[in-house]
Structure formats: C-alpha cells, structure tokens
Amino acid sequence: INQLTQSSNNLTQSNSNLTQSNNNQQQTIKDQQQINKEQQQTINQLTQSSNNLTQSNSNLTQSNKEQQQTINQLTQSNSNLTQSNKEQQQTINQLTQSNSNLTQTIKDQQQTIKD
C-alpha cells in the first residue's frame, strides 16, 4: 500500500509538472502571438511609410521635371531677347551713322550757303 501510495503521489506530481509545463507553453504561445501581432503592426506602418516616401519621391520628380521645363523656356526666352538686343543695337548703330551723315550734310550745306 505504501509503495502504491508513493507511486500515486509520484504520478500526481508528474501530472502536476506536466500541467505546469503545458501552462507555460500556452503562455509562451500567447506571448509569441502578441509579438507577431505587434511585428505585423510595425510592418504595416513601415509599408505605409514606404508608400508615402515613394509618392513623395514621385511628386518631387514631377516637380523637378516641371522646373527643368521652366528653366528651358527661360533659357530660350533669354536667347531670343539677346538676339533681339543685338539686332536693335545694329539698328541703333545704323541710325547713329545715318544721323552723323545727315549732320555732316547739313554742315556742308550751311557752309555752301555762307560761301
């Protein structure tokens, strides 16, 4: 009877140990599930952040493209103005020469009249 009682006690203790081990494993599983949930939330946040950065990069690329187009237009406009200024300067030079010629002609005519 004593041996059977001891054997029963041993089995009871073993069962208790297994129950505790099982409880510990269940808690470990719950902890791991919580960790997985938090990691998934982090993944979702990082994915959203990545999407936002991709959109921001796309917007900046478009903005840079538009700015380059504006620069090209301004460069062309400046080139056109430079050409126009050059032509106007040539006209000024011609008119100045013509004015000088007319002034000389008037002087000659005045001298002729005096003579």
C-alpha positions, 0 to 999 in steps of 0.5 A: 500500500505504501509503495502504491501510495508513493507511486500515486503521489509520484504520478500526481506530481508528474501530472502536476509538472506536466500541467505546469509545463503545458501552462507555460507553453500556452503562455509562451504561445500567447506571448509569441502571438502578441509579438507577431501581432505587434511585428505585423503592426510595425510592418504595416506602418513601415509599408505605409511609410514606404508608400508615402516616401515613394509618392513623395519621391514621385511628386518631387520628380514631377516637380523637378521635371516641371522646373527643368521645363521652366528653366528651358523656356527661360533659357530660350526666352533669354536667347531670343531677347539677346538676339533681339538686343543685338539686332536693335543695337545694329539698328541703333548703330545704323541710325547713329551713322545715318544721323552723323551723315545727315549732320555732316550734310547739313554742315556742308550745306550751311557752309555752301550757303555762307560761301 
